[in-house]
């Protein structure tokens, strides 16, 4: 019995000793701070997060209350002071340390308030421009927290959304028509896109007509998917509508589909397809800007395609030769590579190509594209260039095809200032409105100020008091010369034509209006003739009196 008691006592003592020895070796972890990984820490399984933070304070000098501690996993679980370290999943034994900066961090964003579907479109810009990661936002995405890449944590982040509420109302009424998320670009729209460049969105009459051709200064189209193969132009991604450098609409997914097909009149003979298409293109864009070349049927086209891309085949062959000594790698001959290229192109076009249909090159400068030509009058598109201001509803259109479709009207109504006073002093108008009209193209990175051939039609909405009045549009140059433009009033708009953009004044014509350049000349001639006539009458009466 004494022996049993003795053994039991020894077991208890060993248990106690072992228990004490585990105190400092139950849990091992490392800390990552500013991308540097610490040596191992060891604590008991009864250690709290507060205990852990006190250990961390000794090494990094960061006060406990300023430590933002998370698990080193994808969930970024925040560790709470009163919980045991052992209650968390430490499968990778890594804790991530951030230095909490409690002062408010404010971001002013020129945008409408986001929602659950599009907030990331705004946050991406903030994160990229400021090297931070925003997280844990409230429902309105105005209060958040954030971490940066310098080891800091910001628990008090405020995001202010700055925009014009009146503009938002107008934009909302416009974008409410965007029920679809897929829009088409086809026929000569594709040719215009190849010619002028810029965002493909501006060339989609399907989209722009839905928007009323409004001058969103920027379609910020963050392309996340697409198909820019030889016979398709497809882009899809996040879309933002921007006006006055402010985001007024965001869509999480919009797609633009374009098939490279030019259409000609119904019943056009197959032998005349290219000739008819070339004539149509020349009439629309001008001669010698676009050249069509018939490459034949599918197999003839593939042979031509291989010849045109011999440099690609050579590069692929050289790569194969450099890899042929690797175990299991089977190098291909140039002929095999060419056949592979043919097969890839055949698969791209086989779904849209009709039996015995020919494929055509589209040569624009140094660039080559591919298209089909089909006879279908209903699908022929010849759009007129249009742009309209969101707020003033001033619109500009032209049949001139040299204008990039991303050239958008910029309207500033002038109501005061030196220029305003100078022009009114010259015109002597008592009832007028003055507008500074400009066209800016992103693809050209410049203003479209004048047309060598053709003209712009300008439409300005008129107030009620201008209705049934004799309206005139005036341009006053820097030398004070006045040019007068005939105005037609239709459907509540004053309409006139010009070949350049500057400041135009719309007013009611009256007797006090100045003489224009042509009229001044006529007046001078009339005055000169009058002087001669009066002199002649004076001489006549003088001679009669003497006689």
C-alpha positions in Angstrom: 0.0 0.0 0.0 2.8 2.4 0.9 4.4 1.5 -2.4 1.3 2.5 -4.4 1.0 5.8 -2.5 4.6 6.5 -3.2 4.2 5.9 -6.9 1.1 8.0 -7.1 2.9 10.9 -5.3 5.8 10.6 -7.8 3.3 10.8 -10.7 1.6 13.9 -9.3 5.0 15.6 -8.9 6.0 14.7 -12.5 2.7 16.0 -13.8 3.3 19.3 -12.0 6.8 19.6 -13.2 5.8 18.9 -16.8 3.0 21.4 -16.5 5.3 24.1 -15.4 7.8 23.3 -18.1 5.1 23.7 -20.8 4.3 27.3 -19.7 6.8 28.8 -22.0 6.6 26.4 -24.9 3.0 25.6 -25.7 2.5 28.0 -28.6 5.2 29.2 -31.1 4.5 32.1 -33.5 6.3 34.8 -35.5 5.4 38.4 -36.2 5.5 40.2 -39.6 6.0 43.9 -39.5 6.9 46.1 -42.5 7.5 42.9 -44.5 10.1 41.7 -42.0 9.6 38.4 -40.1 10.7 38.1 -36.5 12.3 35.2 -34.7 10.0 32.7 -32.9 8.0 33.7 -29.9 6.9 31.1 -27.4 4.0 31.5 -24.9 1.7 29.2 -22.9 -1.7 28.1 -24.2 -3.2 30.3 -21.5 -1.7 33.5 -22.9 -4.1 36.2 -24.0 -3.7 38.5 -27.0 -2.9 41.3 -24.5 0.0 39.2 -23.2 1.2 38.8 -26.8 1.0 42.5 -27.4 3.1 43.2 -24.3 5.8 40.9 -25.7 5.6 42.7 -29.1 5.9 46.1 -27.3 9.3 45.0 -25.9 10.6 44.4 -29.4 9.0 47.0 -31.6 8.3 49.8 -29.1 4.6 50.1 -30.3 2.2 50.8 -27.4 -0.4 48.1 -26.9 -3.3 50.4 -27.8 -1.6 51.2 -31.1 -1.1 47.6 -32.1 -3.3 46.3 -34.9 -2.8 42.5 -34.9 -4.2 40.1 -37.4 -3.7 36.5 -38.4 -1.4 36.0 -41.3 -4.1 34.4 -43.5 -6.4 35.5 -46.3 -9.2 36.4 -43.8 -7.0 38.9 -42.0 -8.8 38.1 -38.7 -8.3 40.8 -36.1 -7.1 39.5 -32.8 -9.0 40.8 -29.7 -7.1 41.6 -26.4 -9.2 39.6 -24.0 -9.2 36.3 -26.1 -6.7 33.5 -25.8 -4.1 33.2 -28.5 -4.9 29.4 -28.5 -8.5 30.2 -29.5 -7.4 31.3 -33.0 -6.3 29.1 -35.8 -2.5 29.5 -35.9 -1.9 27.0 -38.7 0.8 29.1 -40.3 2.1 30.5 -37.0 2.2 34.1 -38.4 0.8 37.3 -36.8 0.7 40.5 -38.9 1.5 43.7 -37.0 0.4 47.2 -38.0 1.0 50.4 -36.2 -2.4 52.0 -35.6 -2.6 55.7 -36.4 -5.8 57.0 -34.8 -5.9 60.4 -36.3 -8.6 60.8 -39.0 -7.5 60.1 -42.5 -9.7 61.9 -45.1 -10.1 61.2 -48.8 -12.0 63.7 -51.0 -13.3 61.8 -54.1 -15.0 63.5 -57.1 -17.8 61.0 -57.4 -21.3 60.1 -56.5 -21.8 57.8 -53.6 -21.2 54.2 -54.5 -23.2 51.1 -53.7 -22.5 47.4 -53.1 -22.2 46.7 -56.8 -19.7 49.4 -57.8 -17.8 50.7 -54.7 -14.7 48.8 -55.7 -14.5 50.9 -58.9 -13.9 54.0 -56.8 -11.8 52.3 -54.1 -9.4 50.9 -56.7 -8.4 54.4 -57.7 -8.0 55.5 -54.0 -5.9 52.4 -53.2 -3.6 52.6 -56.2 -3.0 56.4 -55.8 -2.4 56.1 -52.0 -0.8 52.7 -51.7 -3.4 51.5 -49.1 -6.1 48.9 -48.8 -9.5 50.0 -47.7 -11.7 47.7 -45.6 -14.5 47.4 -43.1 -16.7 50.2 -44.4 -20.2 51.2 -43.3 -23.2 50.9 -45.4 -22.7 54.2 -47.2 -19.0 53.7 -47.7 -18.1 56.9 -46.0 -16.5 55.5 -42.9 -13.9 52.8 -43.2 -10.6 51.5 -42.0 -7.4 51.0 -44.0 -3.9 49.5 -44.0 -0.9 50.6 -46.0 2.2 48.9 -47.1 4.4 50.7 -44.6 3.1 48.8 -41.6 0.3 51.3 -40.6 -3.3 50.8 -39.8 -5.9 53.6 -40.0 -9.0 52.9 -38.0 -10.6 56.2 -38.7 -10.9 56.8 -42.5 -13.5 59.2 -43.9 -14.4 59.4 -47.6 -16.1 62.5 -48.8 -18.0 62.2 -52.1 -18.0 65.6 -54.0 -20.3 66.2 -56.9 -23.0 68.5 -58.2 -26.5 67.3 -57.2 -28.2 69.1 -60.1 -25.8 67.5 -62.6 -26.5 64.1 -61.0 -30.2 64.6 -61.5 -29.7 65.2 -65.2 -27.2 62.3 -65.5 -29.6 60.0 -63.7 -32.3 60.8 -66.2 -29.9 60.0 -69.1 -28.4 56.7 -67.7 -31.8 55.4 -66.6 -32.2 54.4 -70.3 -29.2 52.0 -70.0 -31.3 48.9 -69.5 -28.9 46.8 -71.5 -25.3 46.1 -70.7 -24.3 44.9 -74.2 -23.9 47.3 -77.1 -22.9 46.9 -80.7 -20.4 48.4 -83.0 -20.8 47.5 -86.7 -20.4 48.3 -90.3 -18.7 51.7 -90.9 -18.5 52.4 -87.2 -15.7 49.8 -87.1 -13.9 51.5 -89.9 -14.2 54.9 -88.2 -12.8 53.3 -85.0 -9.8 52.0 -86.8 -9.3 55.3 -88.5 -9.6 57.6 -85.6 -8.9 55.6 -82.4 -9.9 56.5 -78.9 -12.5 54.6 -76.9 -14.6 52.1 -78.9 -17.6 53.2 -76.8 -17.9 56.5 -78.7 -18.3 54.7 -82.0 -21.3 52.7 -80.9 -24.3 54.5 -82.1 -26.3 51.8 -80.3 -24.8 53.2 -77.0 -24.5 56.9 -77.9 -28.0 57.3 -79.2 -29.3 55.7 -76.0 -27.3 58.4 -74.1 -28.6 61.2 -76.3 -25.0 61.7 -77.6 -24.2 63.5 -74.3 -20.7 64.8 -73.7 -19.5 62.5 -71.0 -15.9 63.8 -71.2 -14.6 60.4 -70.4 -15.8 56.8 -70.7 -13.4 55.3 -68.2 -13.6 51.7 -69.5 -11.5 49.4 -67.4 -11.4 46.4 -69.8 -11.3 43.1 -67.8 -12.2 40.8 -70.7 -12.5 40.8 -74.4 -11.8 39.2 -77.8 -9.7 41.2 -80.2 -9.2 38.5 -82.7 -9.0 39.1 -86.4 -12.7 39.2 -87.0 -14.1 40.4 -83.7 -13.6 43.5 -81.6 -15.1 42.7 -78.1 -14.4 44.6 -74.9 -16.0 44.2 -71.5 -15.3 45.7 -68.1 -16.1 48.4 -65.6 -17.6 51.6 -67.0 -17.6 55.0 -65.5 -19.3 58.1 -66.9 -17.3 61.2 -66.1 -18.4 64.9 -66.4 -16.3 67.8 -65.2 -13.7 65.3 -63.8 -16.4 63.8 -61.6 -17.9 60.3 -61.7 -21.6 60.4 -62.1 -22.4 56.8 -63.1 -20.7 53.5 -62.7 -21.6 50.1 -64.1 -19.9 47.0 -62.9 -20.1 45.2 -66.3 -20.6 46.6 -69.8 -19.8 44.8 -73.0 -19.2 46.2 -76.5 -19.4 43.7 -79.4 -18.1 44.4 -82.8 -18.1 42.1 -85.8 -15.8 43.0 -88.7 -18.4 43.1 -91.4 -19.1 45.9 -94.0 -22.5 45.9 -95.6 -23.5 47.0 -99.1 -26.8 47.3 -100.9 -29.1 44.4 -101.3 -28.7 42.1 -104.3 -25.1 43.3 -105.0 -23.4 40.7 -107.1 -20.7 38.7 -105.3 -18.1 39.9 -107.8 -18.9 43.5 -107.0 -18.9 43.3 -103.2 -15.4 44.8 -102.7 -16.0 47.5 -105.3 -19.3 48.6 -103.8 -17.8 48.6 -100.3 -14.7 50.6 -101.4 -17.0 53.2 -103.1 -19.1 53.4 -100.0 -16.0 53.9 -97.8 -14.5 56.5 -100.1 -17.7 58.5 -100.2 -18.0 58.4 -96.5 -14.4 58.9 -95.3 -12.7 60.3 -98.4 -10.5 58.6 -101.0 -7.1 57.0 -100.3 -7.7 56.7 -96.5 -8.9 53.1 -96.5 -7.9 50.3 -99.0 -9.7 47.0 -99.4 -7.9 43.9 -100.7 -9.6 40.6 -101.6 -7.7 37.7 -100.1 -10.0 35.0 -101.5 -11.9 32.2 -99.8 -10.9 30.7 -96.5 -8.1 28.5 -97.7 -6.7 31.2 -99.9 -6.9 33.7 -97.0 -5.1 31.3 -94.7 -2.2 30.9 -97.2 -2.1 34.7 -97.5 -2.2 35.1 -93.7 0.8 32.8 -93.2 2.8 34.8 -95.7 1.9 38.1 -94.0 2.9 36.7 -90.6 6.2 35.0 -91.5 8.0 37.0 -88.8 5.7 35.4 -86.2 6.4 31.9 -87.6 10.2 32.6 -87.5 10.0 33.7 -83.9 8.0 30.6 -82.9 10.5 28.4 -84.7 13.5 30.0 -83.0 11.8 29.5 -79.6 11.2 25.8 -80.5 14.8 25.3 -81.5 16.0 26.8 -78.2 13.8 24.4 -76.3 14.3 21.2 -78.3 16.9 19.7 -76.0 14.7 19.8 -73.0 13.4 16.3 -71.9 10.1 15.5 -73.4 9.9 18.6 -75.6 9.0 18.0 -79.2 10.2 20.8 -81.5 8.1 21.7 -84.5 9.2 22.5 -88.0 8.3 25.8 -89.7 5.7 24.0 -91.8 4.0 22.6 -88.6 4.0 26.0 -87.0 2.4 27.5 -90.1 -0.3 24.8 -90.1 -0.9 25.5 -86.4 -1.3 29.2 -87.2 -3.8 28.3 -89.9 -5.8 26.0 -87.7 -6.0 28.7 -85.0 -7.2 31.3 -87.5 -9.6 28.8 -89.1 -11.3 28.2 -85.8 -11.7 31.9 -85.3 -13.5 32.6 -88.5 -15.3 29.3 -89.2 -18.3 30.2 -87.0 -19.1 33.4 -88.9 -17.9 32.6 -92.4 -20.5 31.5 -95.0 -19.7 28.9 -97.7 -17.3 30.2 -100.4 -17.4 33.7 -98.7 -14.3 35.8 -99.3 -12.2 37.6 -96.7 -10.8 41.1 -97.2 -7.9 43.0 -95.9 -8.6 46.6 -94.6 -5.4 48.6 -94.9 -5.2 51.9 -93.0 -1.7 53.4 -93.0 0.6 50.8 -91.6 -2.1 48.8 -90.0 -4.0 45.8 -91.4 -7.3 44.5 -90.3 -9.7 41.8 -91.7 -13.3 42.1 -92.6 -16.2 40.4 -94.4 -18.4 42.1 -96.9 -22.1 41.3 -97.2 -25.1 42.6 -99.0 -27.8 43.8 -96.5 -29.1 47.3 -96.8 -30.9 47.1 -93.5 -27.5 46.8 -91.7 -25.8 49.7 -93.4 -24.9 52.4 -90.9 -23.8 55.9 -91.8 -24.0 57.9 -88.7 -23.7 61.7 -88.4 -21.2 63.0 -85.9 -23.2 64.4 -82.8 -22.4 65.7 -79.4 -24.6 67.3 -76.8 -23.8 69.1 -73.5 -25.4 67.5 -70.5 -26.3 70.7 -68.7 -27.0 73.3 -71.3 -28.3 70.9 -74.0 -26.3 72.8 -76.6 -25.6 70.3 -79.4 -23.2 70.1 -82.4 -23.4 67.8 -85.4 -21.6 67.5 -88.7 -21.5 65.3 -91.7 -17.7 65.6 -91.9 -16.2 62.2 -91.4 -12.7 63.5 -90.3 -14.0 64.4 -86.8 -13.1 61.8 -84.2 -16.2 60.5 -82.5 -14.6 61.2 -79.1 -14.6 64.9 -79.9 -17.0 66.2 -77.3 -18.6 69.6 -77.0 -17.4 71.8 -74.1 -19.9 74.6 -73.3 -19.3 77.6 -71.0 -22.1 80.2 -70.7 -20.5 83.6 -70.3 -22.4 86.1 -68.2 -19.7 88.5 -67.1 -16.0 89.5 -67.4 -13.9 91.7 -69.7 -14.6 89.5 -72.8 -18.4 89.6 -72.1 -18.4 93.4 -71.8 -16.2 93.9 -74.8 -18.4 91.9 -77.1 -21.7 93.4 -75.8 -20.2 96.9 -76.3 -19.4 96.1 -79.9 -22.7 94.3 -80.6 -24.9 96.8 -78.6 -27.4 94.0 -77.8 -29.8 94.5 -75.0 -31.1 90.9 -75.1 -28.6 88.1 -75.7 -26.9 85.0 -74.5 -23.2 84.2 -74.9 -21.5 80.8 -75.2 -17.9 79.7 -75.5 -18.1 76.5 -77.7 -15.2 74.1 -78.0 -14.6 70.5 -79.2 -12.0 68.4 -77.5 -10.8 65.0 -78.7 -9.0 62.6 -76.3 -7.6 60.5 -79.2 -6.1 63.6 -80.8 -5.3 65.2 -77.4 -6.3 68.5 -78.9 -9.2 70.8 -79.8 -11.0 70.4 -83.1 -11.2 74.2 -83.8 -11.9 74.4 -87.5 -13.1 72.4 -90.5 -11.3 72.8 -93.8 -14.2 71.2 -95.6 -17.8 71.2 -94.3 -19.4 72.8 -91.4 -20.9 72.3 -87.9 -24.5 72.6 -87.1 -25.0 74.3 -83.7 -28.3 74.0 -81.8 -28.9 76.2 -78.8 -32.1 75.8 -76.7 -33.9 79.1 -76.6 -36.0 80.7 -73.8 -39.6 81.5 -74.3 -39.1 85.2 -74.9 -36.9 84.4 -77.9 -39.7 82.5 -79.7 -41.1 84.2 -82.8 -38.2 86.7 -82.7 -35.7 87.5 -85.4 -32.6 85.8 -83.9 -29.0 86.2 -85.1 -25.8 84.5 -84.0 -22.7 86.7 -83.9 -19.0 86.1 -83.8 -16.6 88.9 -82.8 -12.9 88.4 -83.5 -10.0 89.8 -81.6 -9.9 92.9 -83.9 -13.6 93.6 -83.3 -14.8 92.4 -86.7 -18.3 91.0 -86.5 -19.5 88.0 -88.5 -23.3 87.4 -88.6 -24.8 83.9 -88.9 -28.3 83.3 -90.1 -30.4 81.5 -87.4 -33.3 79.1 -87.9 -35.7 78.5 -85.0 -37.1 74.9 -84.9 -38.5 72.8 -82.1 -37.3 75.2 -79.4 -33.7 75.5 -80.7 -31.8 78.3 -82.5 -29.9 76.6 -85.3 -27.0 78.0 -87.2 -23.9 76.7 -89.2 -20.3 77.6 -88.7 -16.9 76.1 -89.7 -15.1 77.0 -86.5 -15.5 77.3 -82.7 -15.2 80.3 -80.5 -17.4 82.6 -78.5 -20.9 83.0 -80.1 -23.5 85.5 -79.1 -27.2 84.7 -79.7 -29.5 87.7 -79.7 -32.5 89.5 -81.1 -31.7 91.5 -84.1 -32.6 95.2 -83.9 -31.7 98.6 -85.5 -28.9 99.2 -83.0 -27.0 96.1 -84.1 -23.6 96.8 -85.5 -22.8 96.6 -89.2 -21.0 93.3 -90.0 -17.9 93.3 -92.2 -19.8 92.9 -95.5 -22.4 95.5 -94.5 -19.7 98.0 -93.6 -18.2 97.8 -97.0 -21.7 98.3 -98.6 -22.3 101.3 -96.3 -19.0 102.9 -97.3 -19.9 102.4 -101.0 -23.3 103.8 -100.5 -21.9 106.8 -98.6 -19.4 107.5 -101.4 -22.1 107.3 -104.0 -24.3 109.6 -102.0 -21.5 112.2 -101.7 -21.1 112.1 -105.5 -24.8 112.5 -106.1 -25.1 115.4 -103.7 -22.1 117.1 -105.2 -23.6 116.7 -108.7 -26.9 118.2 -107.5 -25.1 121.1 -105.9 -23.2 121.9 -109.1 -26.4 121.7 -111.1 -28.2 124.3 -108.9 -25.1 126.5 -108.8 -24.9 126.6 -112.7 -28.7 127.3 -113.0 -28.5 130.1 -110.5 -25.7 131.8 -112.4 -27.5 131.4 -115.7 
